[in-house]
Structures are given as structure tokens and as C-alpha cells.
């Protein structure tokens, strides 16, 4: 098997995401695929189909929902805490890949990709000839094959890449590459294969890698990952199907309006070759008993079509809202104020998984800098829809005054509502208060 061939398992996940990739490509991609998503009707002439296709509008509800949900964890800055290396942590937040990309920008891209694909990845590397390490986004679409040990840790992975190389004196061309990582115990090696006229050939052979782990860290959209698997299904796959159904229904509705918006003239009792002129200054002369009338739709079909489209739009919007619904017991505003940290919706789960994946990625980053004891802790916002309206703030203050809420929980709730800054530390606050009382 060639090094660039996907394993059956990776090929299955890739094929399962085909429709998702098409919708993610937007209206131009969906329309360019023609009959794949907008079927040719029986006895419909190809020219009529082309005109119908040109009139059809694809509204990407999925993209709008994914972008909206992916923005929520980053309404507050990502915080990296470290007792030993805070200056390095602060530098990573500002520039994580050596190209000016902020940590928030990288995490947002990985998060959005995880919502689309089900799983996305952080990857860590460092230039062979030295320089600063960097963390970058690796899409699941680039994974050609992998192996896991009994603890579900990577022992091998093949990653598809592209590179721009010189072509002659002034030109350049794109070539395909495959990067391979292998781990045996704590020893990791890497190799590089490049596509040429005779297929892929190895250009770098089994070089020692500086880390003890393969530097690929998955971010899953699910709280549970089956043992032995590196991917989970996309959480928007059903929404994508509904989005395409909306495209078809909207096309049908638009076509019906196009055909029925102008009434037709029905005439009897007139010779077939008689010239007829219709207009304010014209008249039609017919034989006794001749009739002429406008024929138009009563609108029942178009009304039903519009209602079906609106029902589907409400269903899609409901799916988006479902990503933010906690699966635990419903709480009142006051009850929510008295119990901190109860967020278990789908977006919060992905944010939690992303923070958990970013911490070992940062440890790998630090290892390249010869830091033996990295202690980075990542804080990504998981509170969505938490308000700071006067009623809730009053309820919080009253509960604190009456002794029904501890000072720690009170400050935590103030932090959740954005009243206190995201990097506010309860422990540091206690230390400052103790110092002030001396």
C-alpha cells in the first residue's frame, strides 16, 4: 500500500464527511454539484433544469450556526496560568505559531473544525534548524492512517501535507507530502515522503523526534470517545441534511412562484390562426359563445410550500439552540446563582475538551524549550447565556448577606457573569485581603 493511501477506517470517516465538506464549501460548491443535491425532475428538459438551478438559492444555515456557536467560548479571553513560566504562557497567548496567530485565533479555528467534523487536532512542531516551536491546526481530513496502543495513545500516524517548491527559475508548484510519526515506548521518530514522477519516495528517513509523544492532540465534539478510535461523528450531520432539504424545498417553491406568478389566458371559440392582441387599446372579436378568461393558481400549493419551508427553518434553529441546552435539571435564575459551575451543554463539552487537549500541546511546546516541568493550566470560557441582570445580581447579594452563599461562590458567580475579569484568582484575592487586614 502506498504511503498516501487512507486506511479503510480513515476512508470511512472521510467519506462520511463528504456532504459536510460540500455544505461547508458554501453556495457556489453546492450549486456546482448540480443534480447531486438538486435532482433533475422526470421529463424535465436539461435547459429548464439549468434555469431552475440558476434561480435556486442555498442559504447556509449550518455555517451560520457553527460560526455563532464557535464564537461563544471566546467572548472572554483564553487564560493560561503557570506558577513557574507565566511569561512564556503570556507570549504563547499572543503568538502561538510564530506567524502572529493568537492563541484565541488558533483555538477558534480548531473549535469550529471540531463542530463541523466531529474531531479536530492541535499539532506541535519545531524547525529542524532551530527556532521557536509552534502549535498549529491539523484537520481530520489530513489524517491518512493511525495506530493506538492499549491506552489509546498514538503509536503511529500518517498526515497528508502540501508544500510549495520552486519550479524552474521563476515558477513554483505544489507537491504532495506525507509526514509519518512512529512511537516505540518513549522513542518517537519521523519521516517525510514526497510525491514525484514515479510516485511517493522517502526524502527524510526515520529521524529522532525531540518529544516522547507523537505531537498530535485531538479535540472531540463528544464527551465519550470509543476505545481504539481517533474520530467521533460530526454533531451537525443531521443539520446538514436538513439544510440541503431546505435548499430543495426552497428551489421547488421558487420554481412554483416563477410558473404561477403570471396568469395564463384561456380562450375558446376562436380560430386557431386568428391573431389576438391583448392590451388596453385592443379588443378580441370572437364568435357567439366564445369565451376568454385569465387562469391563475389559487395559492394553496404555494402557501403549503411556504409553511413547510418555515417549519424546516424553525427545526434547524431549534437544533442550534439545543447545543446550548444543559442536560441536567432545569434551574431557576436564583437556583442557578446558588450553584456555580453547572454547565454541561454540547458547546461547553467541546470547550472543555479543547482546554484538555491544549494543555499537553503546551507541555510539548515547552519541552522544545527544554522546560522539564511545564505547569500550564488552560481556562476556556464554558458559561453561555449567564446573565448579569439586576434581579440576579440582587439575588446573589441577598444570598451572600443572609449567609446562604459563601464568599468563594459569590465571587465565582460574579466572575461567571463577567463582572470580574476572566483571570481573577480567588486564591490571590484571599491573599490580598489578608495583607490588607494586617
Backbone torsions as a table, in degrees:
resi	resn	phi	psi	omega
1	UNK	NA	133.4	179.1
2	UNK	-67.4	152.4	-175.2
3	UNK	-65.1	-20.6	-176.5
4	UNK	-94.0	2.4	-178.2
5	UNK	-84.7	133.7	176.9
6	UNK	-72.7	142.4	172.2
7	UNK	-68.7	157.3	179.7
8	UNK	-53.2	-38.0	-178.9
9	UNK	-67.3	-45.5	178.5
10	UNK	-67.7	-36.6	178.9
11	UNK	-64.7	-37.0	178.8
12	UNK	-63.2	-48.6	179.3
13	UNK	-62.8	-37.8	178.6
14	UNK	-65.2	-44.4	179.4
15	UNK	-65.9	-37.1	178.9
16	UNK	-62.0	-25.4	-178.2
17	UNK	-96.1	8.9	-176.9
18	UNK	-59.5	-49.6	-179.9
19	UNK	-63.4	-37.6	178.5
20	UNK	-62.5	-42.4	178.8
21	UNK	-63.3	-39.6	-179.8
22	UNK	-63.0	-47.4	179.8
23	UNK	-66.0	-37.5	178.4
24	UNK	-63.7	-27.3	178.2
25	UNK	-70.2	-18.1	174.1
26	UNK	97.7	-174.4	-173.1
27	UNK	-61.3	-40.3	-177.7
28	UNK	-63.0	-40.4	179.6
29	UNK	-68.3	-47.8	-178.6
30	UNK	-60.2	-44.4	-179.4
31	UNK	-67.9	-36.3	-179.1
32	UNK	-66.1	-22.5	-179.9
33	UNK	-82.8	-4.0	169.8
34	UNK	51.9	-117.2	-171.7
35	UNK	-67.7	-12.1	177.7
36	UNK	-60.7	-38.5	-178.8
37	UNK	-118.6	-11.9	176.6
38	UNK	-131.4	91.4	-171.1
39	UNK	-63.2	151.2	172.5
40	UNK	-79.7	124.2	-177.2
41	UNK	-73.6	152.9	177.5
42	UNK	-56.4	133.6	178.7
43	UNK	63.9	15.1	175.7
44	UNK	-82.3	126.1	-178.9
45	UNK	-69.0	140.1	-179.7
46	UNK	-53.1	-37.2	179.5
47	UNK	-68.1	-38.6	175.9
48	UNK	-64.2	-38.0	178.4
49	UNK	-64.5	-41.9	179.5
50	UNK	-59.6	-41.7	179.0
51	UNK	-67.8	-38.8	178.0
52	UNK	-65.8	-41.2	178.3
53	UNK	-61.8	-41.3	-179.9
54	UNK	-65.6	-31.4	179.2
55	UNK	-81.1	-16.8	-173.1
56	UNK	-75.2	135.8	-177.1
57	UNK	-111.5	125.5	174.7
58	UNK	-102.8	116.0	177.5
59	UNK	-101.6	117.9	-173.0
60	UNK	-84.9	78.1	176.6
61	UNK	-62.1	-35.3	-178.2
62	UNK	-62.9	-46.8	179.8
63	UNK	-61.5	-44.0	-179.9
64	UNK	-61.1	-42.9	-179.1
65	UNK	-67.5	-43.4	-178.9
66	UNK	-62.4	-43.3	-179.9
67	UNK	-65.8	-39.7	179.1
68	UNK	-64.3	-46.6	-179.9
69	UNK	-67.3	-37.4	-177.4
70	UNK	-70.8	-18.4	179.4
71	UNK	-82.3	-22.4	-171.6
72	UNK	-63.7	-41.0	179.5
73	UNK	-66.9	-12.7	-172.9
74	UNK	-114.9	17.9	172.3
75	UNK	-69.8	-22.1	170.8
76	UNK	-115.0	147.1	-176.6
77	UNK	-61.6	147.5	170.7
78	UNK	-71.5	136.9	-179.2
79	UNK	-117.7	130.1	172.0
80	UNK	-113.1	121.8	179.9
81	UNK	-107.1	143.0	177.2
82	UNK	-156.4	124.3	177.7
83	UNK	-72.9	-26.9	-173.6
84	UNK	-103.6	-26.7	-171.1
85	UNK	-138.4	47.9	-176.9
86	UNK	-65.0	-32.9	-179.6
87	UNK	-65.2	-38.0	176.5
88	UNK	-67.4	-41.5	178.6
89	UNK	-60.0	-43.5	-179.9
90	UNK	-63.9	-36.0	179.5
91	UNK	-70.0	-37.2	178.8
92	UNK	-64.2	-39.7	-180.0
93	UNK	-58.8	-37.6	-177.8
94	UNK	-80.8	-35.4	-173.7
95	UNK	-150.2	103.8	-171.4
96	UNK	-100.9	-19.4	-175.2
97	UNK	-121.1	8.3	-179.5
98	UNK	77.1	1.4	-179.6
99	UNK	-119.5	14.5	178.1
100	UNK	92.2	1.3	178.9
101	UNK	-74.5	129.4	177.7
102	UNK	-77.6	161.4	177.3
103	UNK	-63.0	-37.7	178.8
104	UNK	-62.7	-40.9	179.1
105	UNK	-63.8	-43.6	178.7
106	UNK	-64.9	-47.5	-177.9
107	UNK	-63.8	-36.5	178.3
108	UNK	-63.6	-42.1	179.0
109	UNK	-65.4	-42.7	179.5
110	UNK	-66.3	-41.6	-179.8
111	UNK	-61.9	-48.2	-179.0
112	UNK	-61.9	-40.5	178.7
113	UNK	-65.6	-36.0	177.9
114	UNK	-66.2	-36.0	177.1
115	UNK	-67.3	-42.1	179.2
116	UNK	-67.3	-52.9	-168.8
117	UNK	-95.4	-14.4	-175.4
118	UNK	97.6	-41.8	178.9
119	UNK	-140.6	137.9	172.6
120	UNK	-134.8	178.2	-171.0
121	UNK	-141.8	145.2	159.2
122	UNK	-93.0	142.7	174.2
123	UNK	-133.4	148.2	-175.9
124	UNK	-124.9	140.2	178.0
125	UNK	-156.2	173.5	177.7
126	UNK	-149.9	142.9	-178.6
127	UNK	-59.7	143.0	-178.7
128	UNK	-61.4	-36.1	-176.8
129	UNK	-90.3	21.1	177.5
130	UNK	98.0	-172.1	-176.7
131	UNK	102.9	179.6	-177.7
132	UNK	-77.1	146.4	173.2
133	UNK	-70.1	170.1	179.9
134	UNK	-150.4	152.6	176.1
135	UNK	-113.4	135.7	-177.8
136	UNK	-138.7	167.0	-179.4
137	UNK	-87.1	130.9	176.6
138	UNK	-120.5	120.7	-179.4
139	UNK	-81.5	147.4	176.6
140	UNK	-61.8	-24.8	178.7
141	UNK	-63.8	-19.3	-177.3
142	UNK	-89.6	-8.1	-176.8
143	UNK	-82.0	120.5	-179.3
144	UNK	-94.7	-29.4	-179.5
145	UNK	-174.4	157.0	-179.3
146	UNK	-156.1	160.9	173.0
147	UNK	-135.7	142.6	179.4
148	UNK	-122.6	149.7	175.0
149	UNK	-87.0	-172.2	-176.7
150	UNK	-67.2	-17.1	177.0
151	UNK	-98.4	13.3	179.2
152	UNK	61.6	31.4	173.2
153	UNK	-100.7	143.8	-177.1
154	UNK	-64.2	132.2	170.4
155	UNK	-113.0	-14.9	177.8
156	UNK	-161.9	144.7	175.0
157	UNK	-154.6	141.4	174.8
158	UNK	-116.2	129.9	-173.7
159	UNK	-124.1	126.3	176.9
160	UNK	-78.8	137.9	179.2
161	UNK	-137.6	164.6	170.1
162	UNK	-130.0	149.1	179.2
163	UNK	-139.0	146.4	175.2
164	UNK	-96.7	120.8	-177.5
165	UNK	-124.2	156.9	178.9
166	UNK	-61.8	146.2	177.0
167	UNK	-134.5	96.2	-174.3
168	UNK	77.7	-161.3	-174.7
169	UNK	-74.5	-37.7	-174.1
170	UNK	-119.5	-19.6	-173.3
171	UNK	-85.5	176.9	174.8
172	UNK	-151.1	159.0	-179.3
173	UNK	-146.4	161.7	-179.9
174	UNK	-100.4	131.3	179.1
175	UNK	-123.4	147.9	177.2
176	UNK	-86.5	141.6	177.5
177	UNK	-134.5	158.8	173.7
178	UNK	-132.0	123.8	177.9
179	UNK	-101.8	131.8	-176.1
180	UNK	-120.9	127.1	172.8
181	UNK	-112.4	138.2	175.1
182	UNK	-133.5	141.3	179.3
183	UNK	-127.2	130.7	172.3
184	UNK	-124.9	106.2	-173.3
185	UNK	66.1	-120.7	177.5
186	UNK	-102.4	10.4	-179.1
187	UNK	-102.1	121.4	178.9
188	UNK	-115.9	133.9	175.3
189	UNK	-124.5	159.7	177.3
190	UNK	-137.1	152.0	177.0
191	UNK	-141.4	161.3	-176.7
192	UNK	-133.5	132.9	178.8
193	UNK	-118.1	143.2	-177.7
194	UNK	-130.2	140.0	-177.9
195	UNK	-80.9	133.0	178.9
196	UNK	-137.3	-164.2	-177.6
197	UNK	-62.6	-30.9	-178.3
198	UNK	-107.3	23.7	-179.9
199	UNK	96.6	-167.0	-177.3
200	UNK	-77.9	135.0	174.5
201	UNK	-131.0	149.9	-177.0
202	UNK	-78.2	123.6	180.0
203	UNK	-108.1	-19.7	171.7
204	UNK	-133.6	126.5	-172.2
205	UNK	-112.7	113.5	167.4
206	UNK	41.5	61.0	177.4
207	UNK	-86.0	143.7	177.2
208	UNK	-62.6	139.0	177.5
209	UNK	-104.8	147.5	-171.9
210	UNK	-71.0	-19.4	-176.4
211	UNK	-97.7	163.5	177.5
212	UNK	-95.0	-2.6	178.1
213	UNK	-129.0	154.4	172.8
214	UNK	-69.2	125.7	-166.7
215	UNK	-80.9	50.6	178.9
216	UNK	-128.1	124.1	-171.1
217	UNK	-128.4	111.5	-173.3
218	UNK	-76.7	146.3	172.1
219	UNK	-118.1	112.4	-175.7
220	UNK	-99.2	151.1	176.7
221	UNK	-91.0	4.4	-178.5
222	UNK	-123.8	149.8	178.1
223	UNK	-73.9	-22.4	-176.8
224	UNK	-123.5	130.1	177.0
225	UNK	-118.3	124.1	179.6
226	UNK	-57.4	141.6	179.7
227	UNK	-60.5	136.6	179.8
228	UNK	85.7	2.3	-178.6
229	UNK	-111.7	149.4	177.2
230	UNK	-108.2	-13.8	-177.8
231	UNK	-123.7	155.6	168.8
232	UNK	-125.3	155.8	-178.2
233	UNK	-63.5	155.2	178.9
234	UNK	-67.7	135.0	177.7
235	UNK	-76.4	-8.4	-178.2
236	UNK	-108.4	13.1	-176.0
237	UNK	-62.4	-39.6	178.9
238	UNK	-70.0	-37.5	177.7
239	UNK	-64.2	-37.5	178.2
240	UNK	-62.5	-42.6	178.3
241	UNK	-62.3	-43.6	178.7
242	UNK	-65.2	-35.5	178.5
243	UNK	-63.2	-40.5	178.0
244	UNK	-71.7	-34.1	174.7
245	UNK	-64.8	-37.7	175.9
246	UNK	-62.6	-40.6	177.5
247	UNK	-58.5	-45.3	-179.3
248	UNK	-68.2	-44.4	-179.9
249	UNK	-64.6	-40.6	179.3
250	UNK	-65.8	-35.2	176.6
251	UNK	-64.7	-45.1	178.7
252	UNK	-60.7	-44.3	-178.0
253	UNK	-63.7	-43.8	179.1
254	UNK	-63.9	-38.6	180.0
255	UNK	-68.2	-39.4	177.8
256	UNK	-63.1	-44.5	178.0
257	UNK	-61.0	-39.5	-179.8
258	UNK	-62.7	-37.3	-176.2
259	UNK	-82.1	-27.8	-173.0
260	UNK	-107.7	-4.1	-176.0
261	UNK	-69.7	-24.3	177.6
262	UNK	-113.3	124.5	180.0
263	UNK	-69.3	155.4	176.6
264	UNK	-102.8	156.6	178.7
265	UNK	-99.9	129.1	177.7
266	UNK	-111.3	123.4	-174.6
267	UNK	-129.9	135.9	172.0
268	UNK	-128.4	158.0	176.2
269	UNK	79.2	18.2	179.2
270	UNK	-121.4	140.3	177.5
271	UNK	-61.6	142.4	-175.5
272	UNK	-63.8	-27.1	-178.3
273	UNK	-97.0	4.9	-179.3
274	UNK	-74.1	130.9	179.1
275	UNK	-74.9	131.2	-178.2
276	UNK	-121.3	129.9	177.5
277	UNK	-117.5	124.5	-179.9
278	UNK	-106.8	126.9	178.5
279	UNK	173.3	172.6	-177.2
280	UNK	-66.5	-27.8	-177.3
281	UNK	-107.9	19.0	-177.8
282	UNK	-124.4	160.1	177.3
283	UNK	-138.5	152.9	178.4
284	UNK	-112.1	123.2	179.8
285	UNK	-104.4	121.7	-179.3
286	UNK	-127.1	172.7	177.5
287	UNK	-73.8	167.7	178.2
288	UNK	-60.9	130.9	-179.2
289	UNK	92.0	-4.8	178.4
290	UNK	-68.9	147.5	179.3
291	UNK	-131.0	153.9	175.5
292	UNK	-151.4	129.8	-178.2
293	UNK	-153.9	157.3	173.3
294	UNK	-83.9	137.9	176.5
295	UNK	-114.8	124.8	-180.0
296	UNK	-143.7	160.1	-179.5
297	UNK	-70.4	147.1	176.3
298	UNK	-81.8	-2.4	174.8
299	UNK	87.2	-1.3	-177.3
300	UNK	-65.7	-39.6	-179.5
301	UNK	-68.0	-42.5	-179.7
302	UNK	-67.7	-35.7	177.8
303	UNK	-64.7	-42.5	178.2
304	UNK	-64.8	-39.1	178.0
305	UNK	-64.1	-41.3	178.5
306	UNK	-63.6	-41.1	179.4
307	UNK	-65.2	-38.3	178.5
308	UNK	-64.5	-39.1	178.5
309	UNK	-66.6	-43.3	179.9
310	UNK	-64.9	-37.8	176.9
311	UNK	-62.8	-41.6	-180.0
312	UNK	-67.2	-38.1	177.8
313	UNK	-64.4	-41.5	177.4
314	UNK	-63.3	-38.2	179.6
315	UNK	-65.0	-41.5	179.5
316	UNK	-66.7	-41.0	177.4
317	UNK	-64.4	-34.9	177.7
318	UNK	-65.3	-36.7	176.8
319	UNK	-62.3	-40.7	178.1
320	UNK	-62.8	-42.9	178.7
321	UNK	-64.9	-31.3	-179.6
322	UNK	-62.9	-25.3	178.2
323	UNK	-66.2	-21.2	-176.7
324	UNK	-104.7	3.7	-179.4
325	UNK	-86.3	126.9	175.1
326	UNK	-70.5	142.4	-178.7
327	UNK	-87.5	-4.5	178.3
328	UNK	-82.2	-170.3	-178.9
329	UNK	-66.8	146.1	177.7
330	UNK	-70.7	137.4	-178.4
331	UNK	-122.8	151.8	171.6
332	UNK	-76.5	170.2	179.3
333	UNK	-60.5	-43.6	179.9
334	UNK	-67.8	-40.3	178.5
335	UNK	-62.8	-39.2	177.9
336	UNK	-65.8	-33.9	-179.9
337	UNK	-69.3	-28.4	-175.4
338	UNK	-89.1	-10.7	-179.7
339	UNK	-125.4	101.5	-174.7
340	UNK	-80.6	152.3	169.2
341	UNK	78.4	17.2	-177.9
342	UNK	-96.0	71.9	177.1
343	UNK	-122.0	118.0	-178.8
344	UNK	-138.6	31.5	176.5
345	UNK	-79.1	172.1	-173.9
346	UNK	-64.3	-38.3	179.4
347	UNK	-66.2	-42.0	179.1
348	UNK	-64.4	-35.9	178.1
349	UNK	-63.1	-44.0	178.9
350	UNK	-64.7	-41.4	178.7
351	UNK	-62.3	-41.0	177.9
352	UNK	-64.2	-43.1	177.9
353	UNK	-63.6	-36.1	-179.9
354	UNK	-67.2	-42.5	177.0
355	UNK	-61.9	-40.4	-180.0
356	UNK	-66.4	-33.6	178.2
357	UNK	-77.5	-32.0	-177.2
358	UNK	-71.0	-31.8	-178.1
359	UNK	-62.5	-49.1	174.8
360	UNK	-67.1	-27.4	175.0
361	UNK	-65.1	-40.5	176.9
362	UNK	-67.2	-35.5	176.6
363	UNK	-64.1	-39.5	176.7
364	UNK	-65.9	-41.0	175.6
365	UNK	-56.5	-46.5	-178.5
366	UNK	-66.3	-33.6	-179.4
367	UNK	-63.0	-36.1	175.8
368	UNK	-62.5	-28.3	177.9
369	UNK	-87.5	9.0	178.7
370	UNK	64.1	34.0	173.7
371	UNK	-93.7	113.7	-173.3
372	UNK	-82.2	-20.9	-173.9
373	UNK	-128.8	62.6	178.9
374	UNK	-66.3	137.6	-177.8
375	UNK	-131.1	38.9	-176.3
376	UNK	-73.3	132.5	174.6
377	UNK	-121.9	126.1	-174.6
378	UNK	-101.8	133.5	177.7
379	UNK	-121.0	110.2	175.7
380	UNK	-114.2	133.9	-175.3
381	UNK	-57.0	130.0	176.7
382	UNK	-125.1	12.9	179.5
383	UNK	-105.0	112.5	-178.7
384	UNK	-124.2	137.0	-179.3
385	UNK	79.2	6.7	176.9
386	UNK	-79.0	124.5	-173.9
387	UNK	-101.1	167.4	174.7
388	UNK	-130.0	43.5	-179.9
389	UNK	-73.8	160.3	-175.3
390	UNK	-57.3	-35.9	-178.6
391	UNK	-63.6	-44.7	-179.0
392	UNK	-69.8	-39.6	178.1
393	UNK	-63.6	-37.9	177.4
394	UNK	-65.7	-41.8	178.5
395	UNK	-62.1	-40.6	177.6
396	UNK	-63.1	-48.6	-179.1
397	UNK	-62.6	-39.9	179.6
398	UNK	-65.3	-43.1	179.2
399	UNK	-64.0	-36.7	177.8
400	UNK	-67.9	-43.9	-179.0
401	UNK	-63.2	-39.8	-178.3
402	UNK	-78.4	-5.2	179.3
403	UNK	82.8	11.0	179.5
404	UNK	-85.7	-7.1	-178.4
405	UNK	-137.1	129.8	-179.9
406	UNK	-69.2	160.6	178.4
407	UNK	-63.8	-37.0	-179.5
408	UNK	-63.9	-46.5	179.8
409	UNK	-67.2	-35.1	178.8
410	UNK	-62.4	-47.4	179.7
411	UNK	-66.9	-35.1	178.2
412	UNK	-63.7	-41.5	178.0
413	UNK	-66.8	-36.9	176.4
414	UNK	-64.3	-35.4	178.4
415	UNK	-69.6	-41.2	-179.8
416	UNK	-61.6	-32.2	-177.6
417	UNK	-89.1	4.4	175.8
418	UNK	82.6	4.4	177.0
419	UNK	-68.9	-39.1	175.3
420	UNK	-102.8	150.2	-177.3
421	UNK	-63.7	155.8	-175.3
422	UNK	-63.6	-33.3	-178.3
423	UNK	-86.9	8.4	177.8
424	UNK	-58.9	129.1	-178.0
425	UNK	-110.9	123.7	178.8
426	UNK	-63.7	-40.3	-179.3
427	UNK	-65.1	-44.9	178.9
428	UNK	-63.8	-36.1	178.7
429	UNK	-63.2	-42.4	178.3
430	UNK	-62.8	-40.1	178.9
431	UNK	-63.7	-41.3	-179.8
432	UNK	-66.4	-40.3	179.3
433	UNK	-63.1	-42.4	178.9
434	UNK	-61.7	-39.5	178.7
435	UNK	-66.3	-39.7	-179.8
436	UNK	-65.4	-29.3	-176.9
437	UNK	-82.8	-10.5	-179.9
438	UNK	-72.9	NA	NA
